[in-house]
Amino acid sequence: MKRVIVDFKKLTPEILKLAVERYPYGYDDSDIISFKNAKGETIKAVEVVTDDTKFMIKISQNLEVTMENYDETDYDDFDDDDPEAVQEPELDEED
């Protein structure tokens, strides 16, 4: 199984959705995993697992706020081919 460390800034809508599903009421101290990265720095993260990947999402205040405010409908406009590209809404032309 592949392990991937993900910073809050690089969360995709899919990973965020998995995190919210795994921790619907937020995470607490028992959910936090501490480990050393390749540089010897201590990282604190929460774990989200898919069939082939274990995502370690770095803990930050921004992560908590984003998870608390998560609304699946906010991500309906993402292009399936490029999850970071938001489609512009269609505007009605006025005469």
Z-matrix of the N, CA and C atoms (Angstrom, degrees):
N
C 1 1.459
C 2 1.526 1 108.87
N 3 1.303 2 115.52 1 134.78
C 4 1.463 3 122.41 2 -179.37
C 5 1.528 4 109.37 3 -79.87
N 6 1.341 5 117.14 4 138.78
C 7 1.469 6 122.64 5 175.28
C 8 1.513 7 108.57 6 -111.01
N 9 1.342 8 115.74 7 129.78
C 10 1.457 9 120.79 8 -178.46
C 11 1.524 10 108.67 9 -129.69
N 12 1.335 11 115.95 10 127.90
C 13 1.459 12 120.90 11 174.98
C 14 1.525 13 106.77 12 -91.91
N 15 1.335 14 115.94 13 126.09
C 16 1.463 15 120.66 14 -176.31
C 17 1.525 16 109.42 15 -119.63
N 18 1.321 17 115.85 16 126.93
C 19 1.450 18 121.46 17 174.68
C 20 1.529 19 108.78 18 -82.80
N 21 1.309 20 117.08 19 151.79
C 22 1.465 21 121.38 20 179.71
C 23 1.526 22 111.72 21 -50.99
N 24 1.309 23 117.45 22 -41.51
C 25 1.461 24 122.22 23 -176.10
C 26 1.524 25 112.78 24 -64.00
N 27 1.321 26 117.55 25 -20.20
C 28 1.459 27 121.00 26 -176.94
C 29 1.525 28 113.12 27 -110.27
N 30 1.319 29 117.00 28 15.26
C 31 1.465 30 119.74 29 178.05
C 32 1.518 31 110.44 30 -66.82
N 33 1.305 32 116.36 31 132.11
C 34 1.464 33 120.31 32 173.39
C 35 1.528 34 107.62 33 -89.35
N 36 1.308 35 118.27 34 160.39
C 37 1.471 36 119.76 35 177.02
C 38 1.525 37 112.41 36 -57.07
N 39 1.327 38 117.13 37 -34.25
C 40 1.459 39 120.78 38 -179.38
C 41 1.530 40 111.66 39 -66.59
N 42 1.335 41 116.67 40 -43.91
C 43 1.467 42 120.21 41 179.36
C 44 1.519 43 110.13 42 -68.24
N 45 1.327 44 117.63 43 -40.03
C 46 1.460 45 121.09 44 177.41
C 47 1.522 46 110.46 45 -60.75
N 48 1.320 47 116.61 46 -42.95
C 49 1.464 48 120.86 47 178.97
C 50 1.532 49 110.47 48 -61.32
N 51 1.332 50 117.74 49 -43.78
C 52 1.460 51 121.41 50 177.77
C 53 1.528 52 111.24 51 -61.14
N 54 1.339 53 116.49 52 -40.20
C 55 1.468 54 120.41 53 179.39
C 56 1.519 55 111.04 54 -64.33
N 57 1.328 56 116.57 55 -42.78
C 58 1.471 57 120.28 56 179.76
C 59 1.524 58 110.17 57 -66.59
N 60 1.328 59 117.37 58 -38.45
C 61 1.469 60 120.23 59 177.38
C 62 1.525 61 111.28 60 -66.24
N 63 1.316 62 116.75 61 -38.93
C 64 1.470 63 120.91 62 -179.13
C 65 1.530 64 111.71 63 -72.50
N 66 1.324 65 116.64 64 -36.33
C 67 1.466 66 122.21 65 -177.86
C 68 1.526 67 109.36 66 -125.24
N 69 1.345 68 118.64 67 68.01
C 70 1.473 69 120.65 68 -174.64
C 71 1.533 70 113.48 69 -63.39
N 72 1.311 71 117.23 70 -24.44
C 73 1.469 72 120.62 71 179.92
C 74 1.521 73 111.06 72 -110.02
N 75 1.328 74 115.97 73 20.64
C 76 1.455 75 120.63 74 -177.16
C 77 1.514 76 110.42 75 87.93
N 78 1.301 77 116.76 76 173.71
C 79 1.460 78 121.40 77 179.61
C 80 1.511 79 108.87 78 -110.58
N 81 1.336 80 115.76 79 157.93
C 82 1.454 81 119.81 80 176.62
C 83 1.524 82 109.10 81 -126.16
N 84 1.310 83 116.81 82 -175.11
C 85 1.468 84 121.31 83 -174.97
C 86 1.525 85 112.87 84 -56.67
N 87 1.330 86 117.53 85 -33.30
C 88 1.464 87 119.40 86 -178.52
C 89 1.530 88 112.72 87 -71.33
N 90 1.334 89 117.57 88 -17.43
C 91 1.468 90 121.92 89 178.71
C 92 1.531 91 112.91 90 -88.18
N 93 1.324 92 117.22 91 -14.47
C 94 1.460 93 121.71 92 -174.44
C 95 1.528 94 110.55 93 -84.98
N 96 1.323 95 115.13 94 131.07
C 97 1.455 96 122.50 95 178.59
C 98 1.524 97 107.41 96 -109.87
N 99 1.332 98 117.00 97 133.02
C 100 1.469 99 121.72 98 176.14
C 101 1.518 100 108.75 99 -110.04
N 102 1.328 101 116.16 100 137.14
C 103 1.456 102 121.11 101 178.17
C 104 1.528 103 108.89 102 -155.53
N 105 1.321 104 116.22 103 166.58
C 106 1.468 105 121.76 104 178.38
C 107 1.521 106 108.24 105 -98.50
N 108 1.339 107 115.92 106 135.85
C 109 1.467 108 119.91 107 175.84
C 110 1.528 109 109.20 108 -85.38
N 111 1.322 110 116.52 109 -175.65
C 112 1.467 111 121.19 110 -177.83
C 113 1.526 112 112.65 111 -62.00
N 114 1.334 113 117.40 112 -24.65
C 115 1.465 114 121.55 113 179.70
C 116 1.525 115 112.50 114 -87.78
N 117 1.339 116 116.95 115 -0.22
C 118 1.458 117 121.28 116 -179.48
C 119 1.517 118 113.63 117 84.41
N 120 1.331 119 117.32 118 7.04
C 121 1.463 120 121.39 119 179.16
C 122 1.530 121 109.47 120 -82.50
N 123 1.320 122 116.56 121 142.73
C 124 1.458 123 120.54 122 176.68
C 125 1.517 124 109.02 123 -79.98
N 126 1.313 125 115.98 124 127.19
C 127 1.458 126 123.35 125 179.89
C 128 1.522 127 108.14 126 -114.52
N 129 1.313 128 116.05 127 136.53
C 130 1.470 129 121.51 128 173.75
C 131 1.522 130 106.48 129 -112.52
N 132 1.336 131 115.81 130 130.50
C 133 1.456 132 119.85 131 -174.79
C 134 1.524 133 110.69 132 -149.59
N 135 1.331 134 114.56 133 164.17
C 136 1.462 135 120.97 134 169.58
C 137 1.521 136 106.70 135 -110.72
N 138 1.318 137 115.59 136 152.43
C 139 1.449 138 121.15 137 -172.87
C 140 1.524 139 111.58 138 -103.67
N 141 1.330 140 115.67 139 136.66
C 142 1.456 141 122.80 140 172.99
C 143 1.517 142 106.17 141 -132.10
N 144 1.336 143 117.08 142 128.58
C 145 1.456 144 121.00 143 -173.76
C 146 1.526 145 110.77 144 -117.61
N 147 1.343 146 115.29 145 134.74
C 148 1.466 147 121.74 146 170.59
C 149 1.523 148 106.69 147 -110.76
N 150 1.322 149 117.03 148 -173.48
C 151 1.462 150 120.51 149 -178.98
C 152 1.524 151 113.23 150 -58.87
N 153 1.339 152 116.44 151 -35.93
C 154 1.459 153 119.05 152 -174.47
C 155 1.527 154 115.18 153 -123.15
N 156 1.337 155 117.44 154 -3.89
C 157 1.466 156 119.96 155 -174.37
C 158 1.525 157 111.52 156 -136.97
N 159 1.323 158 115.24 157 139.43
C 160 1.467 159 121.95 158 172.80
C 161 1.517 160 106.33 159 -107.69
N 162 1.340 161 116.46 160 110.37
C 163 1.455 162 121.62 161 179.29
C 164 1.520 163 108.82 162 -91.20
N 165 1.322 164 116.27 163 130.79
C 166 1.451 165 122.89 164 174.85
C 167 1.527 166 105.97 165 -109.10
N 168 1.332 167 116.92 166 104.31
C 169 1.462 168 121.50 167 -176.34
C 170 1.524 169 108.46 168 -91.07
N 171 1.330 170 115.12 169 118.40
C 172 1.466 171 120.08 170 -178.50
C 173 1.526 172 110.29 171 -60.57
N 174 1.320 173 115.09 172 137.24
C 175 1.455 174 122.35 173 179.57
C 176 1.521 175 109.79 174 -76.07
N 177 1.333 176 115.47 175 134.77
C 178 1.461 177 121.04 176 173.18
C 179 1.521 178 107.74 177 -158.36
N 180 1.311 179 116.01 178 163.55
C 181 1.465 180 120.70 179 176.49
C 182 1.527 181 109.90 180 -61.19
N 183 1.330 182 116.97 181 -37.73
C 184 1.459 183 120.98 182 179.13
C 185 1.519 184 111.78 183 -61.37
N 186 1.332 185 118.21 184 -37.65
C 187 1.454 186 121.59 185 178.85
C 188 1.518 187 110.07 186 -62.50
N 189 1.317 188 117.60 187 -46.53
C 190 1.464 189 121.25 188 179.74
C 191 1.523 190 111.47 189 -58.43
N 192 1.312 191 116.59 190 -48.03
C 193 1.466 192 121.11 191 -178.62
C 194 1.520 193 110.80 192 -63.10
N 195 1.327 194 116.97 193 -43.97
C 196 1.462 195 120.93 194 -179.38
C 197 1.526 196 110.96 195 -63.75
N 198 1.320 197 117.41 196 -42.06
C 199 1.463 198 120.12 197 178.53
C 200 1.525 199 111.13 198 -65.84
N 201 1.328 200 117.09 199 -39.59
C 202 1.463 201 120.62 200 179.46
C 203 1.522 202 111.45 201 -64.64
N 204 1.324 203 116.97 202 -35.17
C 205 1.460 204 121.68 203 -176.63
C 206 1.522 205 113.21 204 -96.41
N 207 1.333 206 117.42 205 7.51
C 208 1.458 207 121.51 206 -176.30
C 209 1.520 208 110.67 207 -61.73
N 210 1.317 209 114.74 208 133.35
C 211 1.454 210 122.01 209 174.45
C 212 1.514 211 105.63 210 -139.97
N 213 1.316 212 117.09 211 117.24
C 214 1.461 213 121.63 212 -174.58
C 215 1.523 214 111.96 213 -55.18
N 216 1.315 215 118.09 214 -31.47
C 217 1.461 216 120.75 215 -178.12
C 218 1.519 217 111.99 216 -68.93
N 219 1.335 218 118.26 217 -18.65
C 220 1.460 219 120.69 218 177.48
C 221 1.527 220 112.03 219 -63.79
N 222 1.322 221 117.03 220 -21.27
C 223 1.454 222 121.02 221 -174.17
C 224 1.524 223 112.90 222 -107.90
N 225 1.330 224 118.78 223 10.96
C 226 1.454 225 121.86 224 179.89
C 227 1.524 226 112.69 225 -67.05
N 228 1.333 227 118.59 226 -22.32
C 229 1.458 228 121.57 227 -176.76
C 230 1.530 229 113.47 228 -88.58
N 231 1.344 230 118.50 229 3.48
C 232 1.452 231 120.41 230 179.90
C 233 1.525 232 109.84 231 -73.69
N 234 1.325 233 116.15 232 138.65
C 235 1.457 234 123.09 233 176.20
C 236 1.527 235 107.40 234 -73.86
N 237 1.327 236 117.31 235 130.77
C 238 1.462 237 121.18 236 -178.26
C 239 1.526 238 112.70 237 -61.75
N 240 1.336 239 118.20 238 -32.26
C 241 1.451 240 120.98 239 -179.37
C 242 1.520 241 112.62 240 -77.17
N 243 1.327 242 117.25 241 -28.83
C 244 1.454 243 122.09 242 -179.15
C 245 1.520 244 108.56 243 -136.39
N 246 1.350 245 117.86 244 93.23
C 247 1.464 246 120.43 245 -174.92
C 248 1.520 247 114.20 246 -63.29
N 249 1.341 248 118.27 247 -13.34
C 250 1.458 249 119.58 248 179.27
C 251 1.520 250 112.50 249 -93.19
N 252 1.322 251 116.81 250 -6.39
C 253 1.463 252 120.58 251 -178.79
C 254 1.526 253 109.36 252 -98.14
N 255 1.296 254 116.72 253 118.76
C 256 1.461 255 121.82 254 178.91
C 257 1.515 256 108.03 255 -93.45
N 258 1.331 257 115.32 256 130.58
C 259 1.452 258 119.41 257 179.47
C 260 1.520 259 109.39 258 -77.59
N 261 1.312 260 115.64 259 140.71
C 262 1.460 261 121.12 260 177.05
C 263 1.518 262 108.79 261 -74.28
N 264 1.329 263 118.79 262 138.55
C 265 1.467 264 120.37 263 177.40
C 266 1.517 265 110.15 264 -67.94
N 267 1.326 266 115.17 265 147.96
C 268 1.464 267 119.58 266 178.12
C 269 1.513 268 108.30 267 -78.51
N 270 1.331 269 115.48 268 135.76
C 271 1.459 270 120.93 269 -179.58
C 272 1.516 271 109.37 270 -108.56
N 273 1.326 272 117.25 271 139.80
C 274 1.463 273 120.79 272 174.61
C 275 1.507 274 108.93 273 -74.48
N 276 1.314 275 115.68 274 133.64
C 277 1.470 276 118.65 275 178.60
C 278 1.521 277 109.32 276 -79.23
N 279 1.305 278 114.77 277 135.03
C 280 1.462 279 120.14 278 178.19
C 281 1.516 280 108.60 279 -95.96
N 282 1.349 281 117.70 280 140.65
C 283 1.460 282 121.94 281 179.22
C 284 1.501 283 111.25 282 -76.70
